[in-house]
Amino acid sequence: MSDVRIEVTRREAVAALPPPVSNAVLSRGDARCAGRGQIRIKMPGGKTFPALFLCLLGFLPAGCGERTINSSSEEKFSTSIEVVRSSLDEKKKKQFDEAMKHIAAEGVDNLFQILLAPKDLKRKMRDQLAGKTADEVIIRGMEIAAEALDRDQKTRVQVTNEIDATMKNIAKLEQKQAVAEAARQNLKQFSIVETRFSQGKNEFITQPLIELTVKNGTKAPISKAYFEGILSTPGRSVPWIKDSFTYQVKGGLEPGEVATWKLVPNMFGEWGNVPKDRPDMVLTIEVIRIDGVDEKPIFDLKTDKNNDETLRNYRDKLDGLKKLYVELEKKNYLLYKSPASQ
């Protein structure tokens, strides 16, 4: 390969020039195009051309005459950025500004990082931009934007899958809720006609007693009934007791039959600890399940309240996921449309 020779009309123009990227080889020293004096380069074959002309044609490295960012100090860093930016046309300025935003935001998850360690972030940015030209800054900005798009795309896929799973769970719970509501309506046919709570006394103990009269208005015989009882005093916000209990019906309760049952709660449990001097206590009982002759539930409300709470949680979660997805879409659109990605 033939050598390329540099001829400089004035010695003070000589400076270090980055290694060439073309097939031409510099045999004597290098020169920076920005220097004073006319610099000519002899190409193979003996012809000479102005160095600036070759820079423009791409025979010499892009660094020939390009301004770079100086990160040796904060002052030089800021000044050199302005110098680099001022050398660009309007289109490239927009690309450069957008790239700077991407580089500054890289690795920053929230505003607190900026507030807690501003110097560290500035130092990191200076290190990243040290010696870079405008084109290199724009390319780095595009790389960061592409990486962010890729991460957000993966996140969007995860969020979409989570939305689908949550919607399926909501659909299942809504179906259970519909079944529970139907059960609630049917359970009304098994009605509680009257309730009474008392505390029987003898010479040794005080025994709590629950009496209730029920009517089986369903079309099926009942073998067992499940109840939830609340003992309270009107005007008081906290009940004395809230408890669940069952009653096994000897011989069953046929459709249309009415029966009065006496239930004796455990005197050593919560029912035995209620006040003995409160004649104003009222017992409210709700039927939550009834079993047929096969001892399988005909109607069951046991899981109804849990389903309601779970359903509310899933709906709140779905709302949050949808908002997150919208934010990711907006971010994706802004990154895609940013000048640095054009």
C-alpha positions in Angstrom: 0.0 0.0 0.0 1.4 3.4 -0.9 1.9 6.1 1.7 -0.1 9.3 2.0 2.0 12.3 2.6 1.0 15.5 4.4 2.2 18.8 3.3 1.8 21.8 5.6 2.4 25.3 4.4 2.9 26.6 8.0 4.4 24.6 10.9 2.2 26.0 13.6 -0.7 24.1 12.0 0.7 20.7 12.8 -1.2 18.8 15.5 -2.2 15.3 16.3 -4.8 13.7 14.0 -6.8 10.6 14.9 -5.8 7.4 13.0 -7.4 7.3 9.6 -10.2 4.9 8.8 -9.6 4.8 5.0 -7.1 2.7 3.2 -4.7 5.7 3.1 -1.8 5.6 5.5 -0.1 8.7 6.9 3.6 8.4 6.8 4.7 11.6 8.6 3.0 13.0 11.6 -0.6 13.9 11.6 -2.5 17.2 11.3 -5.8 18.6 12.6 -7.9 20.3 10.0 -8.8 23.0 12.4 -5.3 24.3 12.5 -4.2 27.5 10.7 -2.4 27.2 7.3 -3.2 25.1 4.3 -2.9 21.4 4.8 -2.6 19.2 1.7 -2.4 15.4 1.6 -0.6 13.5 -1.2 -2.5 10.5 -2.3 -1.1 7.4 -4.1 -0.3 8.4 -7.6 1.2 11.7 -6.6 -1.9 13.9 -6.6 -2.5 16.2 -3.7 -5.8 17.4 -2.2 -6.8 19.8 0.5 -7.3 17.9 3.8 -10.6 19.5 4.5 -11.9 18.3 1.1 -10.9 14.8 2.0 -12.6 15.1 5.4 -15.8 16.0 3.7 -15.6 13.1 1.2 -15.0 10.7 4.1 -11.4 9.7 3.2 -10.2 10.9 6.6 -11.7 10.0 10.0 -14.9 11.7 11.1 -13.0 13.2 14.0 -11.2 15.5 11.6 -12.3 18.9 12.7 -15.3 17.6 14.8 -15.8 19.1 18.2 -15.8 16.8 21.2 -17.1 17.0 24.8 -14.4 17.9 27.3 -15.2 16.3 30.7 -12.0 17.3 32.5 -14.0 19.8 34.6 -17.6 20.8 35.2 -17.1 24.2 33.5 -15.4 22.7 30.5 -18.0 20.0 30.3 -20.9 22.5 30.1 -19.0 24.8 27.8 -18.0 22.1 25.4 -21.5 20.7 25.2 -22.7 24.1 24.1 -19.9 24.4 21.6 -20.7 20.9 20.2 -24.4 21.7 20.1 -24.0 25.1 18.4 -22.1 23.4 15.5 -25.2 21.4 14.6 -28.1 22.2 12.2 -31.6 22.3 13.7 -32.5 18.7 13.0 -29.4 17.4 14.6 -29.8 19.8 17.6 -33.2 18.1 18.3 -31.6 14.7 18.1 -28.7 15.8 20.3 -31.0 17.3 22.9 -33.1 14.2 23.0 -30.1 12.0 23.2 -28.8 14.0 26.2 -32.1 13.4 27.9 -31.8 9.7 27.4 -28.2 9.6 28.6 -29.1 11.7 31.7 -32.1 9.5 32.6 -30.2 6.2 32.1 -30.3 4.2 35.4 -32.5 6.8 37.2 -35.6 5.1 38.5 -37.2 8.0 40.4 -36.8 11.6 41.4 -35.3 10.7 44.8 -32.1 9.4 43.1 -31.6 12.8 41.5 -32.3 14.6 44.8 -30.1 12.3 47.0 -27.1 12.0 44.8 -27.0 14.8 42.1 -23.2 14.9 42.1 -22.9 11.2 41.4 -25.3 11.4 38.5 -23.4 14.4 37.0 -20.1 12.6 37.4 -21.6 9.5 35.7 -22.8 11.6 32.8 -19.5 13.3 32.4 -17.7 9.9 32.2 -20.2 8.7 29.6 -19.8 11.7 27.4 -16.0 12.2 27.7 -14.5 12.8 24.3 -17.7 12.1 22.4 -18.7 13.9 19.2 -22.3 15.0 18.5 -22.8 11.9 16.4 -21.5 9.6 19.1 -23.8 11.3 21.6 -26.8 10.8 19.3 -25.9 7.2 18.7 -25.6 6.5 22.4 -29.0 8.2 23.0 -30.5 6.0 20.4 -29.0 2.9 22.0 -30.4 3.8 25.4 -33.8 4.6 23.9 -33.7 1.2 22.1 -32.8 -0.6 25.4 -35.6 1.2 27.2 -38.1 0.2 24.5 -37.0 -3.4 24.8 -37.4 -3.3 28.6 -40.8 -1.7 28.3 -41.9 -4.2 25.7 -41.1 -7.0 28.1 -42.8 -5.2 30.9 -45.9 -4.6 28.7 -46.0 -8.3 27.9 -45.9 -9.2 31.6 -48.5 -6.6 32.4 -50.7 -7.9 29.6 -50.4 -11.4 30.9 -51.2 -10.2 34.4 -54.3 -8.3 33.2 -55.5 -11.5 31.4 -55.0 -13.6 34.5 -56.7 -11.0 36.7 -59.7 -10.7 34.4 -60.1 -14.5 34.4 -60.1 -14.5 38.2 -62.6 -11.7 38.3 -64.9 -13.7 35.9 -64.7 -16.8 38.1 -65.5 -14.8 41.2 -68.3 -12.9 39.5 -69.8 -16.3 38.6 -69.5 -17.5 42.2 -71.0 -14.2 43.3 -74.0 -14.8 41.0 -74.4 -18.3 42.3 -74.2 -17.0 45.9 -76.8 -14.3 45.2 -79.1 -17.0 43.8 -78.4 -19.0 47.0 -79.2 -16.0 49.1 -82.6 -15.6 47.4 -83.4 -19.3 47.8 -82.3 -19.3 51.4 -84.9 -16.8 52.2 -87.4 -19.5 51.6 -85.9 -21.2 54.7 -87.1 -18.5 57.1 -86.4 -17.8 60.7 -89.7 -16.9 62.3 -88.5 -16.0 65.8 -85.3 -15.9 67.8 -84.7 -15.6 71.5 -81.6 -15.6 73.7 -81.7 -16.3 77.4 -79.5 -17.4 80.3 -81.1 -20.1 82.3 -80.1 -20.3 86.0 -79.9 -23.1 88.6 -78.2 -23.2 91.9 -74.8 -23.9 90.4 -74.4 -22.4 86.9 -75.9 -20.0 84.4 -76.5 -21.7 81.0 -76.9 -19.7 77.7 -79.8 -20.8 75.6 -80.7 -20.0 72.0 -84.3 -20.6 70.8 -85.4 -20.2 67.2 -88.4 -21.1 65.2 -87.9 -21.9 61.6 -90.0 -22.7 58.5 -88.9 -24.8 55.6 -90.3 -23.0 52.6 -88.0 -24.8 50.1 -89.0 -27.8 48.0 -86.4 -30.1 49.7 -86.2 -31.8 53.1 -83.5 -30.3 55.3 -81.0 -32.4 57.4 -78.8 -29.7 58.8 -78.8 -25.9 59.0 -75.9 -23.5 59.4 -76.4 -20.1 61.1 -74.5 -16.9 61.9 -75.7 -15.3 65.1 -75.1 -11.7 66.4 -76.0 -10.8 70.0 -76.1 -7.0 70.3 -77.8 -4.1 72.2 -79.6 -1.5 70.0 -77.6 1.7 70.0 -74.2 0.0 70.6 -71.9 -0.2 67.6 -70.0 -3.3 68.8 -71.9 -6.5 69.3 -71.5 -8.6 72.4 -70.9 -11.7 70.3 -70.7 -12.8 66.7 -70.5 -16.5 66.2 -71.4 -19.3 63.8 -73.2 -22.5 64.8 -75.1 -25.5 63.3 -78.1 -27.6 64.1 -78.5 -31.2 63.1 -82.2 -31.8 62.5 -83.3 -35.2 63.8 -85.7 -36.8 61.3 -85.2 -33.8 59.0 -87.5 -30.9 58.3 -89.8 -31.5 55.4 -91.0 -28.8 52.9 -93.6 -26.6 54.6 -92.9 -27.8 58.1 -92.3 -25.4 61.1 -90.1 -26.3 64.0 -88.8 -24.7 67.2 -85.2 -25.6 68.1 -83.3 -25.1 71.3 -79.6 -24.8 71.0 -77.3 -24.9 74.0 -74.0 -23.1 73.3 -70.8 -24.0 75.2 -71.2 -22.2 78.5 -67.4 -22.0 78.8 -67.0 -20.3 75.4 -68.0 -16.8 74.2 -71.7 -17.3 74.8 -71.0 -18.0 78.4 -69.2 -14.7 78.8 -71.9 -12.3 77.7 -73.2 -9.9 80.4 -75.7 -11.4 82.8 -77.4 -8.1 83.6 -78.4 -6.8 80.1 -82.1 -7.6 79.4 -81.8 -5.3 76.3 -79.7 -7.7 74.3 -81.2 -8.8 70.9 -80.3 -11.9 69.0 -80.2 -11.7 65.2 -79.7 -14.9 63.2 -79.0 -15.5 59.5 -79.1 -18.8 57.7 -75.9 -19.3 55.7 -76.3 -22.9 54.5 -78.8 -25.8 54.5 -78.0 -29.4 53.6 -80.3 -31.9 52.0 -80.9 -35.6 52.9 -77.6 -36.5 51.3 -75.8 -34.1 53.6 -74.7 -32.0 50.7 -75.4 -28.3 50.6 -78.5 -27.2 48.8 -77.7 -23.5 49.2 -74.4 -22.1 50.7 -73.4 -18.6 51.6 -70.3 -19.4 53.6 -67.8 -18.2 51.0 -69.9 -15.3 49.8 -68.3 -12.6 52.0 -64.8 -13.8 51.3 -65.6 -13.8 47.5 -66.8 -10.2 47.8 -63.6 -9.0 49.4 -61.4 -11.0 47.0 -63.4 -9.6 44.1 -62.8 -6.0 45.2 -59.1 -6.7 45.6 -58.9 -8.1 42.1 -60.8 -5.2 40.6 -58.5 -2.7 42.3 -55.5 -4.7 41.0 -57.0 -4.6 37.5 -57.4 -0.8 37.6 -53.8 -0.4 38.6 -52.5 -2.7 35.9 -54.5 -0.9 33.2 -53.1 2.5 34.4 -49.6 1.0 34.3 -50.2 -0.3 30.8 -51.4 3.1 29.5 -48.3 4.7 31.0 -46.1 2.2 29.3 -47.8 2.9 26.0 -47.3 6.6 26.4 -43.7 6.1 27.2 -43.3 3.8 24.2 -44.9 6.4 21.9 -42.7 9.2 23.2 -39.5 7.1 22.9 -40.5 6.0 19.4 -41.3 9.5 18.3 -38.3 11.2 19.9 -35.9 13.0 17.5 -33.0 10.8 18.7 -34.8 7.7 17.3 -35.5 9.3 13.9 
